[in-house]
Each structure stands twice: as C-alpha cells, then as structure tokens.
Amino acid sequence: MQIEILKSKIHRVSISDANLDYIGSIVLDKDLMEAANIIESEKVTILNINNGERLDTYVIEGKRGSGDVIINGPLARRMYKGDIIIIVSYALMPFEEAKKFKPSIVFPNEQTNKIN
C-alpha cells in the first residue's frame, strides 16, 4: 500500500510579488528550496493565511539569497504581494517507509523570507 504524506513545508513566508501575465507557477529563492528539500518543477500546494485559499502549482527556482516568493499566472488573482503563505509538498511512499519518514520543515523570517 502507498500513502501520501507531507514531504516538505515552508512555514509562513511573505509573497514578494505577484504577476498575473505569466503562464503560472511560484518562484522560490534557491535557499528556501534547498532548506525545504524542494526541487524545480515540483508540485506544491500554497496555503494562503490571509484568505484561506489552497491552490496547487509548480516551483521555478529563484535567485539564491533574494528572498523571492513570487506568485505567477492565475494564482495572482487569489494571492497578493504581502500575503502570508505556507508552501507544502507531498510524496507517495510505501506505508512502512512512511512511518519512519521525517519531512523537511523550515521556518524562515516572515518579513525577509530568509532562513535564520
């Protein structure tokens, strides 16, 4: 049996920009991606603290040390610059392996989006 469990979580970062005229995705600072064990093109769910939205997209690697958390495309109609979000990704794995798995969870500075 395979189950889906939490793989990665970036807890409470601030959206640094939102661009409606883009094909879609979220740009994340490379430091955030590495700390949370998230790779480019990985599917993520974005949880918006400000309005309760829960939306899926994929990750584009941003500049290391930039603090970038940029919402692109249609998501920019639901999430805005300055909103506080949580970014999560999940993984499928065998039940017994999942019991031992420890997710990567990071708590960046909410104002700068940088790892403390």
Biopython code that builds the backbone (N, CA, C, O; Angstrom):
import numpy as np
from Bio.PDB.StructureBuilder import StructureBuilder

atoms = [
    (1, "MET", "N", (0.839, -1.173, 0.000)),
    (1, "MET", "CA", (0.000, 0.000, 0.000)),
    (1, "MET", "C", (0.890, 1.246, 0.000)),
    (1, "MET", "O", (1.875, 1.318, 0.735)),
    (2, "GLN", "N", (0.532, 2.214, -0.827)),
    (2, "GLN", "CA", (1.218, 3.509, -0.875)),
    (2, "GLN", "C", (0.322, 4.554, -0.209)),
    (2, "GLN", "O", (-0.898, 4.531, -0.372)),
    (3, "ILE", "N", (0.935, 5.462, 0.535)),
    (3, "ILE", "CA", (0.178, 6.574, 1.094)),
    (3, "ILE", "C", (0.888, 7.877, 0.766)),
    (3, "ILE", "O", (2.092, 7.897, 0.510)),
    (4, "GLU", "N", (0.126, 8.961, 0.779)),
    (4, "GLU", "CA", (0.683, 10.280, 0.503)),
    (4, "GLU", "C", (0.897, 10.991, 1.836)),
    (4, "GLU", "O", (-0.020, 11.109, 2.649)),
    (5, "ILE", "N", (2.134, 11.464, 2.045)),
    (5, "ILE", "CA", (2.456, 12.141, 3.303)),
    (5, "ILE", "C", (3.177, 13.457, 3.014)),
    (5, "ILE", "O", (3.639, 13.699, 1.899)),
    (6, "LEU", "N", (3.259, 14.293, 4.036)),
    (6, "LEU", "CA", (3.984, 15.547, 3.934)),
    (6, "LEU", "C", (5.456, 15.281, 3.677)),
    (6, "LEU", "O", (6.096, 14.539, 4.422)),
    (7, "LYS", "N", (5.999, 15.887, 2.619)),
    (7, "LYS", "CA", (7.424, 15.773, 2.294)),
    (7, "LYS", "C", (8.191, 17.017, 2.726)),
    (7, "LYS", "O", (9.269, 16.923, 3.312)),
    (8, "SER", "N", (7.618, 18.192, 2.426)),
    (8, "SER", "CA", (8.306, 19.456, 2.668)),
    (8, "SER", "C", (7.314, 20.534, 3.071)),
    (8, "SER", "O", (6.157, 20.527, 2.653)),
    (9, "LYS", "N", (7.797, 21.469, 3.900)),
    (9, "LYS", "CA", (6.940, 22.589, 4.297)),
    (9, "LYS", "C", (7.799, 23.827, 4.536)),
    (9, "LYS", "O", (8.783, 23.790, 5.275)),
    (10, "ILE", "N", (7.401, 24.923, 3.891)),
    (10, "ILE", "CA", (7.976, 26.236, 4.177)),
    (10, "ILE", "C", (6.878, 26.984, 4.915)),
    (10, "ILE", "O", (5.859, 27.348, 4.327)),
    (11, "HIS", "N", (7.090, 27.211, 6.202)),
    (11, "HIS", "CA", (6.033, 27.739, 7.063)),
    (11, "HIS", "C", (6.117, 29.254, 7.186)),
    (11, "HIS", "O", (7.083, 29.793, 7.727)),
    (12, "ARG", "N", (5.084, 29.940, 6.673)),
    (12, "ARG", "CA", (4.897, 31.384, 6.801)),
    (12, "ARG", "C", (5.999, 32.213, 6.160)),
    (12, "ARG", "O", (6.955, 32.633, 6.812)),
    (13, "VAL", "N", (5.836, 32.431, 4.873)),
    (13, "VAL", "CA", (6.655, 33.388, 4.132)),
    (13, "VAL", "C", (5.719, 34.426, 3.533)),
    (13, "VAL", "O", (4.514, 34.203, 3.415)),
    (14, "SER", "N", (6.289, 35.556, 3.159)),
    (14, "SER", "CA", (5.520, 36.662, 2.606)),
    (14, "SER", "C", (5.675, 36.689, 1.083)),
    (14, "SER", "O", (6.789, 36.583, 0.570)),
    (15, "ILE", "N", (4.572, 36.830, 0.371)),
    (15, "ILE", "CA", (4.643, 36.935, -1.090)),
    (15, "ILE", "C", (5.336, 38.248, -1.438)),
    (15, "ILE", "O", (4.875, 39.323, -1.056)),
    (16, "SER", "N", (6.449, 38.152, -2.166)),
    (16, "SER", "CA", (7.237, 39.342, -2.502)),
    (16, "SER", "C", (6.761, 40.028, -3.779)),
    (16, "SER", "O", (7.051, 41.205, -3.993)),
    (17, "ASP", "N", (6.032, 39.301, -4.629)),
    (17, "ASP", "CA", (5.493, 39.881, -5.864)),
    (17, "ASP", "C", (4.446, 38.921, -6.420)),
    (17, "ASP", "O", (4.426, 37.736, -6.088)),
    (18, "ALA", "N", (3.576, 39.461, -7.274)),
    (18, "ALA", "CA", (2.560, 38.647, -7.942)),
    (18, "ALA", "C", (2.394, 39.176, -9.360)),
    (18, "ALA", "O", (2.147, 40.365, -9.562)),
    (19, "ASN", "N", (2.533, 38.283, -10.344)),
    (19, "ASN", "CA", (2.488, 38.658, -11.760)),
    (19, "ASN", "C", (1.402, 37.871, -12.474)),
    (19, "ASN", "O", (1.552, 36.675, -12.721)),
    (20, "LEU", "N", (0.319, 38.539, -12.802)),
    (20, "LEU", "CA", (-0.791, 37.883, -13.482)),
    (20, "LEU", "C", (-0.425, 37.436, -14.891)),
    (20, "LEU", "O", (-0.835, 36.356, -15.315)),
    (21, "ASP", "N", (0.329, 38.232, -15.616)),
    (21, "ASP", "CA", (0.659, 37.947, -17.016)),
    (21, "ASP", "C", (1.858, 37.027, -17.133)),
    (21, "ASP", "O", (2.907, 37.412, -17.650)),
    (22, "TYR", "N", (1.693, 35.817, -16.651)),
    (22, "TYR", "CA", (2.730, 34.795, -16.688)),
    (22, "TYR", "C", (2.011, 33.461, -16.767)),
    (22, "TYR", "O", (0.872, 33.346, -16.312)),
    (23, "ILE", "N", (2.650, 32.458, -17.331)),
    (23, "ILE", "CA", (1.949, 31.192, -17.572)),
    (23, "ILE", "C", (1.605, 30.412, -16.315)),
    (23, "ILE", "O", (0.781, 29.500, -16.373)),
    (24, "GLY", "N", (2.204, 30.738, -15.196)),
    (24, "GLY", "CA", (1.865, 30.061, -13.952)),
    (24, "GLY", "C", (3.073, 29.619, -13.175)),
    (24, "GLY", "O", (4.164, 29.509, -13.736)),
    (25, "SER", "N", (2.906, 29.365, -11.901)),
    (25, "SER", "CA", (3.931, 28.833, -11.021)),
    (25, "SER", "C", (4.198, 29.736, -9.832)),
    (25, "SER", "O", (3.562, 30.776, -9.661)),
    (26, "ILE", "N", (5.155, 29.316, -9.014)),
    (26, "ILE", "CA", (5.675, 30.120, -7.920)),
    (26, "ILE", "C", (7.193, 30.100, -8.014)),
    (26, "ILE", "O", (7.799, 29.036, -8.142)),
    (27, "VAL", "N", (7.798, 31.264, -7.952)),
    (27, "VAL", "CA", (9.260, 31.385, -7.930)),
    (27, "VAL", "C", (9.685, 31.404, -6.468)),
    (27, "VAL", "O", (9.159, 32.178, -5.668)),
    (28, "LEU", "N", (10.651, 30.538, -6.124)),
    (28, "LEU", "CA", (11.159, 30.476, -4.750)),
    (28, "LEU", "C", (12.665, 30.675, -4.731)),
    (28, "LEU", "O", (13.388, 30.128, -5.564)),
    (29, "ASP", "N", (13.123, 31.455, -3.777)),
    (29, "ASP", "CA", (14.549, 31.624, -3.511)),
    (29, "ASP", "C", (15.185, 30.227, -3.403)),
    (29, "ASP", "O", (14.654, 29.346, -2.727)),
    (30, "LYS", "N", (16.307, 30.044, -4.065)),
    (30, "LYS", "CA", (17.007, 28.745, -4.064)),
    (30, "LYS", "C", (17.333, 28.295, -2.637)),
    (30, "LYS", "O", (17.296, 27.099, -2.350)),
    (31, "ASP", "N", (17.650, 29.233, -1.743)),
    (31, "ASP", "CA", (17.943, 28.861, -0.351)),
    (31, "ASP", "C", (16.723, 28.226, 0.321)),
    (31, "ASP", "O", (16.856, 27.246, 1.054)),
    (32, "LEU", "N", (15.536, 28.785, 0.069)),
    (32, "LEU", "CA", (14.310, 28.201, 0.620)),
    (32, "LEU", "C", (14.077, 26.804, 0.066)),
    (32, "LEU", "O", (13.723, 25.880, 0.798)),
    (33, "MET", "N", (14.283, 26.666, -1.248)),
    (33, "MET", "CA", (14.077, 25.363, -1.885)),
    (33, "MET", "C", (14.987, 24.308, -1.276)),
    (33, "MET", "O", (14.530, 23.217, -0.935)),
    (34, "GLU", "N", (16.256, 24.620, -1.137)),
    (34, "GLU", "CA", (17.209, 23.644, -0.591)),
    (34, "GLU", "C", (16.892, 23.307, 0.861)),
    (34, "GLU", "O", (16.943, 22.144, 1.260)),
    (35, "ALA", "N", (16.565, 24.330, 1.646)),
    (35, "ALA", "CA", (16.270, 24.085, 3.063)),
    (35, "ALA", "C", (15.058, 23.173, 3.234)),
    (35, "ALA", "O", (15.000, 22.366, 4.162)),
    (36, "ALA", "N", (14.088, 23.312, 2.323)),
    (36, "ALA", "CA", (12.858, 22.519, 2.417)),
    (36, "ALA", "C", (12.899, 21.257, 1.565)),
    (36, "ALA", "O", (11.922, 20.509, 1.522)),
    (37, "ASN", "N", (14.014, 21.011, 0.889)),
    (37, "ASN", "CA", (14.144, 19.817, 0.046)),
    (37, "ASN", "C", (13.094, 19.803, -1.069)),
    (37, "ASN", "O", (12.460, 18.779, -1.324)),
    (38, "ILE", "N", (12.921, 20.944, -1.722)),
    (38, "ILE", "CA", (12.001, 21.101, -2.853)),
    (38, "ILE", "C", (12.835, 21.337, -4.108)),
    (38, "ILE", "O", (13.817, 22.078, -4.066)),
    (39, "ILE", "N", (12.457, 20.716, -5.218)),
    (39, "ILE", "CA", (13.205, 20.888, -6.461)),
    (39, "ILE", "C", (12.372, 21.646, -7.494)),
    (39, "ILE", "O", (11.150, 21.746, -7.381)),
    (40, "GLU", "N", (13.062, 22.171, -8.496)),
    (40, "GLU", "CA", (12.382, 22.886, -9.563)),
    (40, "GLU", "C", (11.391, 21.966, -10.264)),
    (40, "GLU", "O", (11.670, 20.788, -10.485)),
    (41, "SER", "N", (10.253, 22.506, -10.605)),
    (41, "SER", "CA", (9.134, 21.822, -11.269)),
    (41, "SER", "C", (8.325, 20.929, -10.337)),
    (41, "SER", "O", (7.352, 20.316, -10.775)),
    (42, "GLU", "N", (8.698, 20.840, -9.077)),
    (42, "GLU", "CA", (7.932, 20.030, -8.130)),
    (42, "GLU", "C", (6.567, 20.663, -7.888)),
    (42, "GLU", "O", (6.444, 21.885, -7.798)),
    (43, "LYS", "N", (5.557, 19.831, -7.786)),
    (43, "LYS", "CA", (4.213, 20.300, -7.461)),
    (43, "LYS", "C", (4.153, 20.692, -5.993)),
    (43, "LYS", "O", (4.617, 19.956, -5.123)),
    (44, "VAL", "N", (3.574, 21.865, -5.726)),
    (44, "VAL", "CA", (3.398, 22.327, -4.355)),
    (44, "VAL", "C", (1.968, 22.832, -4.168)),
    (44, "VAL", "O", (1.296, 23.221, -5.123)),
    (45, "THR", "N", (1.534, 22.814, -2.942)),
    (45, "THR", "CA", (0.260, 23.407, -2.560)),
    (45, "THR", "C", (0.581, 24.653, -1.752)),
    (45, "THR", "O", (1.415, 24.631, -0.847)),
    (46, "ILE", "N", (-0.098, 25.740, -2.099)),
    (46, "ILE", "CA", (0.106, 27.005, -1.407)),
    (46, "ILE", "C", (-1.131, 27.280, -0.554)),
    (46, "ILE", "O", (-2.258, 27.278, -1.050)),
    (47, "LEU", "N", (-0.902, 27.514, 0.729)),
    (47, "LEU", "CA", (-1.965, 27.801, 1.681)),
    (47, "LEU", "C", (-1.856, 29.270, 2.066)),
    (47, "LEU", "O", (-0.865, 29.679, 2.671)),
    (48, "ASN", "N", (-2.852, 30.058, 1.727)),
    (48, "ASN", "CA", (-2.813, 31.490, 1.990)),
    (48, "ASN", "C", (-3.443, 31.782, 3.351)),
    (48, "ASN", "O", (-4.637, 31.560, 3.553)),
    (49, "ILE", "N", (-2.636, 32.279, 4.274)),
    (49, "ILE", "CA", (-3.099, 32.595, 5.628)),
    (49, "ILE", "C", (-4.118, 33.740, 5.594)),
    (49, "ILE", "O", (-5.068, 33.751, 6.376)),
    (50, "ASN", "N", (-3.916, 34.703, 4.684)),
    (50, "ASN", "CA", (-4.766, 35.896, 4.645)),
    (50, "ASN", "C", (-6.201, 35.614, 4.223)),
    (50, "ASN", "O", (-7.129, 36.228, 4.749)),
    (51, "ASN", "N", (-6.401, 34.687, 3.272)),
    (51, "ASN", "CA", (-7.761, 34.497, 2.749)),
    (51, "ASN", "C", (-8.246, 33.047, 2.730)),
    (51, "ASN", "O", (-9.366, 32.777, 2.298)),
    (52, "GLY", "N", (-7.420, 32.120, 3.191)),
    (52, "GLY", "CA", (-7.844, 30.726, 3.264)),
    (52, "GLY", "C", (-7.735, 29.939, 1.964)),
    (52, "GLY", "O", (-8.090, 28.761, 1.933)),
    (53, "GLU", "N", (-7.248, 30.564, 0.886)),
    (53, "GLU", "CA", (-7.100, 29.844, -0.387)),
    (53, "GLU", "C", (-6.092, 28.714, -0.245)),
    (53, "GLU", "O", (-5.138, 28.793, 0.528)),
    (54, "ARG", "N", (-6.334, 27.661, -1.015)),
    (54, "ARG", "CA", (-5.447, 26.496, -1.060)),
    (54, "ARG", "C", (-5.340, 26.124, -2.525)),
    (54, "ARG", "O", (-6.294, 25.602, -3.103)),
    (55, "LEU", "N", (-4.174, 26.387, -3.145)),
    (55, "LEU", "CA", (-4.005, 26.203, -4.588)),
    (55, "LEU", "C", (-2.728, 25.445, -4.903)),
    (55, "LEU", "O", (-1.739, 25.539, -4.176)),
    (56, "ASP", "N", (-2.761, 24.688, -6.001)),
    (56, "ASP", "CA", (-1.601, 23.916, -6.451)),
    (56, "ASP", "C", (-0.920, 24.601, -7.622)),
    (56, "ASP", "O", (-1.573, 25.237, -8.449)),
    (57, "THR", "N", (0.398, 24.466, -7.684)),
    (57, "THR", "CA", (1.183, 24.944, -8.814)),
    (57, "THR", "C", (2.514, 24.191, -8.801)),
    (57, "THR", "O", (2.657, 23.181, -8.112)),
    (58, "TYR", "N", (3.480, 24.691, -9.566)),
    (58, "TYR", "CA", (4.808, 24.079, -9.592)),
    (58, "TYR", "C", (5.848, 25.152, -9.298)),
    (58, "TYR", "O", (5.570, 26.347, -9.398)),
    (59, "VAL", "N", (7.053, 24.710, -8.933)),
    (59, "VAL", "CA", (8.102, 25.615, -8.479)),
    (59, "VAL", "C", (9.071, 25.963, -9.611)),
    (59, "VAL", "O", (9.470, 25.105, -10.399)),
    (60, "ILE", "N", (9.434, 27.243, -9.666)),
    (60, "ILE", "CA", (10.527, 27.735, -10.505)),
    (60, "ILE", "C", (11.612, 28.232, -9.560)),
    (60, "ILE", "O", (11.328, 28.954, -8.604)),
    (61, "GLU", "N", (12.851, 27.845, -9.829)),
    (61, "GLU", "CA", (13.969, 28.242, -8.979)),
    (61, "GLU", "C", (14.258, 29.731, -9.134)),
    (61, "GLU", "O", (14.410, 30.234, -10.247)),
    (62, "GLY", "N", (14.332, 30.430, -7.997)),
    (62, "GLY", "CA", (14.670, 31.845, -7.979)),
    (62, "GLY", "C", (16.114, 32.059, -7.574)),
    (62, "GLY", "O", (16.845, 31.111, -7.286)),
    (63, "LYS", "N", (16.506, 33.300, -7.559)),
    (63, "LYS", "CA", (17.886, 33.673, -7.234)),
    (63, "LYS", "C", (18.173, 33.391, -5.759)),
    (63, "LYS", "O", (17.390, 33.737, -4.875)),
    (64, "ARG", "N", (19.317, 32.753, -5.523)),
    (64, "ARG", "CA", (19.738, 32.426, -4.164)),
    (64, "ARG", "C", (19.921, 33.707, -3.344)),
    (64, "ARG", "O", (20.547, 34.664, -3.798)),
    (65, "GLY", "N", (19.362, 33.706, -2.127)),
    (65, "GLY", "CA", (19.525, 34.838, -1.223)),
    (65, "GLY", "C", (18.613, 36.022, -1.505)),
    (65, "GLY", "O", (18.703, 37.048, -0.831)),
    (66, "SER", "N", (17.742, 35.890, -2.488)),
    (66, "SER", "CA", (16.874, 37.000, -2.891)),
    (66, "SER", "C", (15.656, 37.179, -1.988)),
    (66, "SER", "O", (15.097, 38.272, -1.903)),
    (67, "GLY", "N", (15.249, 36.113, -1.320)),
    (67, "GLY", "CA", (14.012, 36.147, -0.553)),
    (67, "GLY", "C", (12.770, 36.086, -1.426)),
    (67, "GLY", "O", (11.658, 36.315, -0.952)),
    (68, "ASP", "N", (12.965, 35.772, -2.712)),
    (68, "ASP", "CA", (11.835, 35.744, -3.645)),
    (68, "ASP", "C", (10.820, 34.659, -3.312)),
    (68, "ASP", "O", (11.164, 33.495, -3.111)),
    (69, "VAL", "N", (9.567, 35.077, -3.259)),
    (69, "VAL", "CA", (8.402, 34.201, -3.202)),
    (69, "VAL", "C", (7.400, 34.895, -4.121)),
    (69, "VAL", "O", (6.608, 35.728, -3.681)),
    (70, "ILE", "N", (7.450, 34.538, -5.397)),
    (70, "ILE", "CA", (6.694, 35.269, -6.416)),
    (70, "ILE", "C", (5.591, 34.384, -6.985)),
    (70, "ILE", "O", (5.849, 33.296, -7.500)),
    (71, "ILE", "N", (4.374, 34.868, -6.881)),
    (71, "ILE", "CA", (3.204, 34.167, -7.412)),
    (71, "ILE", "C", (2.994, 34.609, -8.859)),
    (71, "ILE", "O", (3.003, 35.805, -9.152)),
    (72, "ASN", "N", (2.808, 33.653, -9.754)),
    (72, "ASN", "CA", (2.637, 33.945, -11.176)),
    (72, "ASN", "C", (1.344, 33.362, -11.721)),
    (72, "ASN", "O", (0.789, 32.409, -11.173)),
    (73, "GLY", "N", (0.875, 33.959, -12.816)),
    (73, "GLY", "CA", (-0.276, 33.442, -13.547)),
    (73, "GLY", "C", (-1.573, 33.587, -12.789)),
    (73, "GLY", "O", (-1.727, 34.508, -11.988)),
    (74, "PRO", "N", (-2.519, 32.679, -13.035)),
    (74, "PRO", "CA", (-3.855, 32.784, -12.457)),
    (74, "PRO", "C", (-3.871, 32.876, -10.923)),
    (74, "PRO", "O", (-4.788, 33.469, -10.353)),
    (75, "LEU", "N", (-2.881, 32.303, -10.261)),
    (75, "LEU", "CA", (-2.839, 32.381, -8.802)),
    (75, "LEU", "C", (-2.765, 33.828, -8.322)),
    (75, "LEU", "O", (-3.164, 34.132, -7.198)),
    (76, "ALA", "N", (-2.250, 34.733, -9.184)),
    (76, "ALA", "CA", (-2.116, 36.145, -8.814)),
    (76, "ALA", "C", (-3.479, 36.829, -8.682)),
    (76, "ALA", "O", (-3.551, 37.978, -8.248)),
    (77, "ARG", "N", (-4.552, 36.141, -9.049)),
    (77, "ARG", "CA", (-5.898, 36.670, -8.806)),
    (77, "ARG", "C", (-6.396, 36.291, -7.404)),
    (77, "ARG", "O", (-7.384, 36.847, -6.926)),
    (78, "ARG", "N", (-5.719, 35.354, -6.754)),
    (78, "ARG", "CA", (-6.147, 34.856, -5.442)),
    (78, "ARG", "C", (-5.145, 35.133, -4.320)),
    (78, "ARG", "O", (-5.477, 35.052, -3.137)),
    (79, "MET", "N", (-3.897, 35.464, -4.721)),
    (79, "MET", "CA", (-2.831, 35.689, -3.749)),
    (79, "MET", "C", (-2.087, 36.947, -4.152)),
    (79, "MET", "O", (-1.796, 37.162, -5.329)),
    (80, "TYR", "N", (-1.779, 37.786, -3.153)),
    (80, "TYR", "CA", (-1.265, 39.111, -3.447)),
    (80, "TYR", "C", (0.040, 39.396, -2.705)),
    (80, "TYR", "O", (0.344, 38.785, -1.680)),
    (81, "LYS", "N", (0.789, 40.330, -3.245)),
    (81, "LYS", "CA", (2.025, 40.776, -2.605)),
    (81, "LYS", "C", (1.717, 41.137, -1.154)),
    (81, "LYS", "O", (0.776, 41.877, -0.864)),
    (82, "GLY", "N", (2.530, 40.597, -0.256)),
    (82, "GLY", "CA", (2.347, 40.844, 1.170)),
    (82, "GLY", "C", (1.563, 39.776, 1.908)),
    (82, "GLY", "O", (1.643, 39.690, 3.133)),
    (83, "ASP", "N", (0.798, 38.949, 1.178)),
    (83, "ASP", "CA", (0.072, 37.858, 1.832)),
    (83, "ASP", "C", (1.074, 36.886, 2.465)),
    (83, "ASP", "O", (2.170, 36.677, 1.945)),
    (84, "ILE", "N", (0.679, 36.306, 3.581)),
    (84, "ILE", "CA", (1.496, 35.294, 4.254)),
    (84, "ILE", "C", (0.992, 33.922, 3.819)),
    (84, "ILE", "O", (-0.203, 33.636, 3.879)),
    (85, "ILE", "N", (1.933, 33.074, 3.378)),
    (85, "ILE", "CA", (1.560, 31.750, 2.872)),
    (85, "ILE", "C", (2.400, 30.653, 3.516)),
    (85, "ILE", "O", (3.457, 30.900, 4.097)),
    (86, "ILE", "N", (1.888, 29.443, 3.389)),
    (86, "ILE", "CA", (2.612, 28.221, 3.738)),
    (86, "ILE", "C", (2.699, 27.413, 2.451)),
    (86, "ILE", "O", (1.713, 27.293, 1.723)),
    (87, "ILE", "N", (3.870, 26.859, 2.167)),
    (87, "ILE", "CA", (4.087, 26.077, 0.949)),
    (87, "ILE", "C", (4.378, 24.643, 1.368)),
    (87, "ILE", "O", (5.287, 24.403, 2.163)),
    (88, "VAL", "N", (3.613, 23.684, 0.842)),
    (88, "VAL", "CA", (3.807, 22.279, 1.198)),
    (88, "VAL", "C", (3.904, 21.406, -0.050)),
    (88, "VAL", "O", (3.335, 21.717, -1.096)),
    (89, "SER", "N", (4.632, 20.319, 0.089)),
    (89, "SER", "CA", (4.642, 19.298, -0.960)),
    (89, "SER", "C", (4.483, 17.939, -0.290)),
    (89, "SER", "O", (4.796, 17.769, 0.888)),
    (90, "TYR", "N", (4.002, 16.998, -1.049)),
    (90, "TYR", "CA", (3.698, 15.664, -0.540)),
    (90, "TYR", "C", (4.447, 14.618, -1.358)),
    (90, "TYR", "O", (4.897, 14.898, -2.469)),
    (91, "ALA", "N", (4.579, 13.431, -0.816)),
    (91, "ALA", "CA", (5.234, 12.331, -1.517)),
    (91, "ALA", "C", (4.455, 11.041, -1.290)),
    (91, "ALA", "O", (3.866, 10.831, -0.230)),
    (92, "LEU", "N", (4.462, 10.189, -2.296)),
    (92, "LEU", "CA", (3.886, 8.850, -2.170)),
    (92, "LEU", "C", (4.996, 7.897, -1.759)),
    (92, "LEU", "O", (6.102, 7.944, -2.297)),
    (93, "MET", "N", (4.693, 7.041, -0.811)),
    (93, "MET", "CA", (5.677, 6.029, -0.418)),
    (93, "MET", "C", (4.969, 4.855, 0.258)),
    (93, "MET", "O", (3.827, 4.966, 0.705)),
    (94, "PRO", "N", (5.669, 3.745, 0.318)),
    (94, "PRO", "CA", (5.087, 2.593, 0.993)),
    (94, "PRO", "C", (4.774, 2.921, 2.461)),
    (94, "PRO", "O", (5.486, 3.689, 3.108)),
    (95, "PHE", "N", (3.710, 2.329, 2.955)),
    (95, "PHE", "CA", (3.223, 2.603, 4.301)),
    (95, "PHE", "C", (4.317, 2.463, 5.359)),
    (95, "PHE", "O", (4.468, 3.345, 6.204)),
    (96, "GLU", "N", (5.069, 1.388, 5.327)),
    (96, "GLU", "CA", (6.098, 1.143, 6.345)),
    (96, "GLU", "C", (7.213, 2.182, 6.259)),
    (96, "GLU", "O", (7.726, 2.623, 7.288)),
    (97, "GLU", "N", (7.591, 2.576, 5.051)),
    (97, "GLU", "CA", (8.609, 3.613, 4.873)),
    (97, "GLU", "C", (8.087, 4.961, 5.391)),
    (97, "GLU", "O", (8.830, 5.728, 6.005)),
    (98, "ALA", "N", (6.833, 5.231, 5.143)),
    (98, "ALA", "CA", (6.225, 6.492, 5.564)),
    (98, "ALA", "C", (6.237, 6.647, 7.082)),
    (98, "ALA", "O", (6.342, 7.763, 7.590)),
    (99, "LYS", "N", (6.130, 5.537, 7.807)),
    (99, "LYS", "CA", (6.143, 5.589, 9.269)),
    (99, "LYS", "C", (7.457, 6.165, 9.801)),
    (99, "LYS", "O", (7.482, 6.787, 10.863)),
    (100, "LYS", "N", (8.542, 5.956, 9.062)),
    (100, "LYS", "CA", (9.872, 6.385, 9.505)),
    (100, "LYS", "C", (10.304, 7.711, 8.881)),
    (100, "LYS", "O", (11.272, 8.324, 9.333)),
    (101, "PHE", "N", (9.597, 8.151, 7.855)),
    (101, "PHE", "CA", (9.995, 9.342, 7.105)),
    (101, "PHE", "C", (9.813, 10.612, 7.942)),
    (101, "PHE", "O", (8.815, 10.763, 8.647)),
    (102, "LYS", "N", (10.785, 11.517, 7.855)),
    (102, "LYS", "CA", (10.713, 12.811, 8.538)),
    (102, "LYS", "C", (10.694, 13.911, 7.477)),
    (102, "LYS", "O", (11.641, 14.030, 6.700)),
    (103, "PRO", "N", (9.631, 14.717, 7.433)),
    (103, "PRO", "CA", (9.548, 15.790, 6.431)),
    (103, "PRO", "C", (10.559, 16.906, 6.714)),
    (103, "PRO", "O", (11.020, 17.073, 7.843)),
    (104, "SER", "N", (10.889, 17.654, 5.679)),
    (104, "SER", "CA", (11.739, 18.847, 5.812)),
    (104, "SER", "C", (10.820, 20.031, 6.069)),
    (104, "SER", "O", (10.011, 20.391, 5.214)),
    (105, "ILE", "N", (10.943, 20.634, 7.240)),
    (105, "ILE", "CA", (10.097, 21.773, 7.613)),
    (105, "ILE", "C", (11.007, 22.934, 7.990)),
    (105, "ILE", "O", (11.891, 22.801, 8.837)),
    (106, "VAL", "N", (10.774, 24.087, 7.339)),
    (106, "VAL", "CA", (11.590, 25.271, 7.619)),
    (106, "VAL", "C", (10.700, 26.430, 8.051)),
    (106, "VAL", "O", (9.550, 26.546, 7.627)),
    (107, "PHE", "N", (11.256, 27.281, 8.898)),
    (107, "PHE", "CA", (10.560, 28.436, 9.447)),
    (107, "PHE", "C", (11.374, 29.697, 9.134)),
    (107, "PHE", "O", (12.111, 30.185, 9.990)),
    (108, "PRO", "N", (11.244, 30.224, 7.912)),
    (108, "PRO", "CA", (12.022, 31.411, 7.543)),
    (108, "PRO", "C", (11.526, 32.664, 8.275)),
    (108, "PRO", "O", (10.461, 32.663, 8.892)),
    (109, "ASN", "N", (12.321, 33.725, 8.188)),
    (109, "ASN", "CA", (11.895, 35.023, 8.678)),
    (109, "ASN", "C", (10.732, 35.487, 7.814)),
    (109, "ASN", "O", (10.869, 35.575, 6.594)),
    (110, "GLU", "N", (9.609, 35.781, 8.415)),
    (110, "GLU", "CA", (8.377, 36.105, 7.686)),
    (110, "GLU", "C", (8.475, 37.415, 6.894)),
    (110, "GLU", "O", (7.798, 37.573, 5.878)),
    (111, "GLN", "N", (9.307, 38.349, 7.349)),
    (111, "GLN", "CA", (9.443, 39.616, 6.653)),
    (111, "GLN", "C", (10.427, 39.549, 5.486)),
    (111, "GLN", "O", (10.206, 40.175, 4.449)),
    (112, "THR", "N", (11.520, 38.784, 5.656)),
    (112, "THR", "CA", (12.576, 38.746, 4.636)),
    (112, "THR", "C", (12.545, 37.477, 3.788)),
    (112, "THR", "O", (13.163, 37.419, 2.725)),
    (113, "ASN", "N", (11.826, 36.466, 4.260)),
    (113, "ASN", "CA", (11.771, 35.145, 3.615)),
    (113, "ASN", "C", (13.115, 34.436, 3.614)),
    (113, "ASN", "O", (13.329, 33.514, 2.827)),
    (114, "LYS", "N", (14.007, 34.849, 4.471)),
    (114, "LYS", "CA", (15.326, 34.221, 4.534)),
    (114, "LYS", "C", (15.402, 33.269, 5.714)),
    (114, "LYS", "O", (14.722, 33.432, 6.727)),
    (115, "ILE", "N", (16.259, 32.265, 5.544)),
    (115, "ILE", "CA", (16.470, 31.272, 6.599)),
    (115, "ILE", "C", (17.311, 31.920, 7.696)),
    (115, "ILE", "O", (18.372, 32.479, 7.420)),
    (116, "ASN", "N", (16.837, 31.843, 8.937)),
    (116, "ASN", "CA", (17.565, 32.478, 10.055)),
    (116, "ASN", "C", (18.750, 31.652, 10.483)),
    (116, "ASN", "O", (19.469, 32.037, 11.405)),
]
sb = StructureBuilder()
sb.init_structure("model")
sb.init_model(0)
sb.init_chain("A")
sb.init_seg("    ")
for serial, (resi, resn, name, xyz) in enumerate(atoms, 1):
    if name == "N":
        sb.init_residue(resn, " ", resi, " ")
    sb.init_atom(name, np.array(xyz, "f"), 0.0, 1.0, " ", f" {name:<3s}", serial, name[0])
structure = sb.get_structure()
